[in-house]
Amino acid sequence: MAQRNPFRTTLIAPCGMDCAICMAYLREKNHCDGCYSANCACRRHCTIYSCEEVRDRYRHTCEKYPCRRLAQLDRRYRTKYGMSMLENLEVIKEHGIRAFVKKERERWTCSVCGGVINIHRWRCSSCGKEREKET
């Protein structure tokens, strides 16, 4: 399994996703090391990752921001998981990547065991405790 508290700046994807809370990163079988790793299956067909307008990993510089693909991804994550990629990118832009990662660590660390909450399962990847929905 992935390390217990993997939150770090290198795991923030160009779409605003924190790979540390992603099911693909947290699982043992077919483990992904994040969007910037050599073994990332997610980015092979990712139009956001391959976009030439993404600078410094998560800073989008094009006039079309947010592009159709990023807006669709944001809408899906807001609906299914209660998280906004666009809000993540705005926090990074306004407060910096380190402040964002610190906030993510606080938000997605299990209060029971200190493991990582899997955003796709809404439960701790270590002890299985279900996370309470944010209000």
N, C-alpha and C positions, 0 to 999 in steps of 0.2 A: 504494500500500500504506500501511497505517497507520504512524505514526511508529515508529522503531526500538525505543524503550523507553517505552511509553506508560503505565506504571504510575502511577496517581494515585487519590486518594480518590474522585473523582467518577465513577470507573468501577466502583465496587462496587455491584452490583445489590441490591435488597431481599431476594433469595433467598440471597445470600451468594456469588454468582458474581462472579468478577473478569472483567469484560467485556474487559479487555486481553488475555486469553488465549483468548477465544472466536473461533471460526472466522468468525462473522459480522462481528466487529470487524476481524479481520486480513485478510480478503479485499478485493480491489480492486473486483470487480464486486458490486453490491448491498451495498456497505459499510454497516455499522451503526456509529454513533458511541457506542453504549452505551445502556443502559436509560433514562437520564435525558435523552437527546437527542431532538430533535423527529423524527428519521428512524428511530427504533427500531421495526422491524417486530415484534420479539419481544414487546413489552409491549402491543400492541394487544388481545390476547386473554389477557393474563397476569393470573390471579386473585391472584397474590402481589403484583404491582406495584400493582394497583387496590385492595388490601385497606386498609380504613380503620384497621386496628390497627397498621400499620407506621408507626413514627415515626422521624424523623431518618434516613430512607432505609433503614437495615438493622437497626433495633431493633424487634423485634416485641413488642407489649405485651398481646396477647390471652391469655386463659386457655387457649385451645386450642393454644397453641404447643407443638410444631410442628403446624400444621394438616395435614390429609390431603394436600393438594397439595404442600406443602413437603416432607413426609416421602417422598412418591413421587418427587419430583425428586431428593432426596438419595439415595435408594436407587438410582435409575437412574445417577446420576453416580458413586456408589461402585462399582457393578458395572462400568460401561462405561469409566470414566475414572480410577478410583482417587482420586477427590476427594470430600470431603464438604461439602455446603453448610452443614449444621448445625454441623460443626466450625469452618468459616470464621466463621459467626455467633458462635460461642462465643469464638473467639480475639478477634474484634472487641470483644465485650462485656467480656472479661477484660483485654485489653491495649491496646485502642483501635485506631481505624482506621489511624492512621499506622504503628503497629507491624505491623499486618496487611499493609499495602501494602508495607512494607519487606521482610517475609518473602516475599511473593508475588514481588517483584522478584528476590530471590535464588533462589527456587525455580524460576521460569519463564523466566529469561534463559539463552539459549544460551551454553554454555561455549566454543564455537568462534568465533562471530561477534558475539555480544552482541545478537542478535535475540530475538524472543519465541517461546517454545514454544507452539504451538497445541494446546490440551488435547484437541480433538476429533480431531486427526491424530497427536498424540504426536510431533511433529517441529517443527523450527524453521521459522517462516514466512519467514525470510530466506534461509538457506542450505540448508534441507531436511534437516539432520542429525537423525537419529532420537534422541529422548531416551531415556535409560535408565530403565527402570521403577524406582520407589522400592521399597525393601524394608521 
